[in-house]
Structure formats: C-alpha cells, structure tokens
Amino acid sequence: MLRFLTVKETAQIFRRHPRTIYRWIDEDFLHAKKVRDGWLITQEEVDRILAEAELEHEDRATSYDTV
C-alpha cells in the first residue's frame, strides 16, 4: 500500500523549506499528486530522490579517491 506524505512532511525529511518542495514539484524534480488545495508525494518518490542523492554522493567520493 502506498504511503503519501504532505509537502510539510516531505520538507522535514529533506530538511528544506516547504517552498523548496513546491519549486521541486513545479520543476518536475519531484512528482506529486494535486489533491484539493494541496499536494501529496508518495514515500516511493521520496525514497527515489534520496537514493539518487546517495549515489551522487558516492560518485563524488569515488572521484576524489582516484586523484
């Protein structure tokens, strides 16, 4: 079963201001569903972005090792 997060909850996970989350939604960086007067983000979507950030971080660390 999918778990949905609000913009506020998502902002807390990423340690960002809610306005940043809205910008990410507008820029299609973060996929969300419009529901009445708000947005819902799936936990899967949050996990996807966190995993991508982790991979990016690992790639940078590896590139420093080869210098």
Number of C-alpha atoms within 10 A of each C-alpha: 3 8 9 18 18 16 21 16 14 20 17 12 12 14 10 12 13 17 12 14 22 17 12 14 17 12 10 10 11 17 15 22 12 9 8 6 5 10 18 18 22 18 13 12 15 17 11 13 14 14 12 11 12 12 12 12 11 11 11 11 11 11 9 8 7 6 5
